[in-house]
């Protein structure tokens, strides 16, 4: 059986960069992927979940990870 984890990544501050806040600091999307890979998860993709502005820029997305249980 497979288990999926979803990590919400959003634009942080005025920089326009994406990040994930784990309460201890902000991690870049690459750092999140590396962290989950170290726990045995496979990165499966990303899903846009929030748009911003009239031009529809992605403001938030979920990183999707998979593991066997």
C-alpha positions, 0 to 999 in steps of 0.5 A: 500500500502507498502513502502520500504526503502533501507539503504546501509551498507558497510565495514568501515575502516580497522576494517572490521566492517559494518556500515552506515554513516548518516553524523553525525557518523557511525551506526552499522547495529543493530542501523540502524534496531532499528532506523527504527523500532522506526519509524514504519518500519519492517525489511525485510532482506538484499541484497548483492550489492557489493563484494570484493576480489577474494573470493567474500566477501560481502563488501556492502549490503542493509538493506530492511525495509517495512512500510504501507502508 
